[in-house]
Amino acid sequence: MIQFGNASRPRGRRTIGRALLMTALLAAAPMVPAAAAPQAPAPTAQVRSTVPAYQQVAHFYGAYIDAVTVEGGGKLATALRSFYLTPGLRSQLRTWEARNHADGVLRAQNTPLAFRVTAGDSGAGHTWSKVRLTWSGGKHPTYSNLTVQSDLQTGKISGIR
């Protein structure tokens, strides 16, 4: 018999029924043939995201800024680039970074205090988002603006200007 919670407390019919049902299901699980078990769909080369492109860009910049702030651009920042950016953009960023001695995603040598992403125009299989990076606070904050291109088919970021 499976016991839940405090053993001294009286059990209701519903709790005992659930325990018996769980026991029966657990006992029957090994008897289900492998062919009858549900299988995950085969992975495809291109997966279309249900999240709007500008929101994907916001997710990337939020996680990337946190990763760069915490670990200075270590393994997590590299993993985020691999997941969110196209291989072509990663190659372009490496070239840009070698030439400019700065982070190509942020277009700077340090990390911003905040960021804001807004949706932009779409066309020819791409969409563009506006990213505003805030570099200083106070009465007169300093901003820089980026235009981020995303591929509508894959949802990956394919350009940063």
Secondary structure as GFF3:
##gff-version 3
##sequence-region A 1 161
A	DSSP	alpha_helix	13	28	.	.	.	ID=ss1
A	DSSP	three_ten_helix	29	31	.	.	.	ID=ss2
A	DSSP	three_ten_helix	34	36	.	.	.	ID=ss3
A	DSSP	alpha_helix	53	71	.	.	.	ID=ss4
A	DSSP	alpha_helix	75	84	.	.	.	ID=ss5
A	DSSP	alpha_helix	87	100	.	.	.	ID=ss6
A	DSSP	beta_strand	114	123	.	.	.	ID=ss7
A	DSSP	beta_strand	126	134	.	.	.	ID=ss8
A	DSSP	beta_strand	143	151	.	.	.	ID=ss9
A	DSSP	beta_strand	157	160	.	.	.	ID=ss10
###
